[in-house]
Amino acid sequence: MRYGSSPGQAGSEGVGGRRRGVLAAFALAGCGALLAAGCAPQGTPDSGPGGSPPGTATTGAGSPGPSGRPSASPEATGPPAKGAVTVTGEVAKGLESPWGVAPLPGGDLLVASRDKGTISRVAAGSGAVTPIGEVPGVAPGGEGGLLGLALSPTFASDRLVYVYFTTESDNRIARLRYDEQRPAGQQLGAPDTVFRGIPKGLIHNGGRIAFGPDKMLYAGTGETGDTGLAQDKDSLGGKILRMTPDGDPVHGNPEADSVVYSYGHRNVQGLAWDKDKRLWAAEFGQNTWDELNLIEPGANYGWPEAEGKAGKPGFKDPVAVWKTDEASPSGIAWAEGSIWMAGLKGKRLWRIPLAGTEPVAEPEAFLAGEYGRLRTVVPLGGDRMLLVTSETDGRGSPEAGDDRILTLTVR
């Protein structure tokens, strides 16, 4: 089994040392403008609350390409087969177990600490880190703790911050009001739980949350090591969930009274939408294949009956796969025609160039071993992104200055 029972063991997120280069300079000038660009939601909302999900994924009829991957259809266009990544600066350093990140209007960041259960504000210009408050009830342990972070679609008026976190009994989603007028460290209001009862464990707690182009809240969950939960439609484990901002099932979900959007997942860690509002998700495999999946409502992604491109009837195969020591994928983002995927055990940033729903080339790796374990990727608009390292989570080899948030230019 690839998962372990404690942070120090070789679990889904992997363990290993690294060789890392150090930035020559911080290059923070202009960083505020870069971050501000990330405050616009990905895609244009196509409906209000209660509306249909974003565009339904359709797969082209391309012929198999390298490694059995389908090649792009002649009508499809996509980015170049070869990309590039440039690390342009360092927004912050000295962070402890950073996980979720949310850009604020104006360019600053909110960053969640998985193990401390706190949220801090990072100043875009100086990199100064200021605690804004603690999320009550967080029970860190193993792969659990304070995980995903997202701002309300109407944050400018309601100032609500959504969090996904592990408690003593479950994983849940709550929202807290952020009041910047209160003293530092006391700026979060009491949590309002909008959804509870997601299974918890030392491993496979999922945790990524994001508001989609439809302004609905999506959450990736894990099966906690109990593999049967992934195929159990009555369980919330091993699923992607879709709900209203208040935590209710959405009209247009596969089942009207359920928040379950897709199932058969092992441990969903990354969610992102492309320019056509298709949902993509990254998840851990077990011993053989990690996956990037194109998510369709009601589809079954196979776990534990299938891992990787099994080709079994009734299961949806991934669009791209990796050997588990090359990826252990966490956060993903869409930018410049590609999905960008952070690797934990793989300690590299993967680029998957897409023409519609099909890869135009083999996945391409960048920054291999240079910054250690990579946790979260945040698009800032155009060719700019943030990359968050994860060396202080109990499975890395932290060096002075870890963990960091880096700015990238990509193509």
Buried (B, 14 or more C-beta within 10 A) or exposed (E): EBBBEEBEBBBBBBBBEBEBEEBEEBBBEEBBEBBBBBBEBBBEBBBEBEBBBBBEBEBBEBEEBEEEBBBBBEEBEBBEEEBEBEBBBBBBBEBBBBBBBBBBEEBBBBBBBBBBBBBBBBBBBEBEBEBBBBBEBBBBBBBBBBBBBBBBBEBEEBBBBBBBBBBEEBBBBBBBBBBEEEEEEEBBBEBEEBBBEBBBBBBBBBBBBBBBBBBBBBBBBBBBBBBEBBBBBEBBBBBBBBBBBEBBBBBBBBEEEBBBBBBBBBBBBBBBBBEBBBBBBBBBBBEEBBBBBBBBBEBBBBBBBBBBBEEEEEBBBBBBBBEBBBBBBBBBBBBBBBBBBBBBBBBBBBBBBBBBBBBBBBBBBBBBBBBBBBBBBBBBBEBBBBBBBBBBBBBBBBEEBBBBBBBBBBB
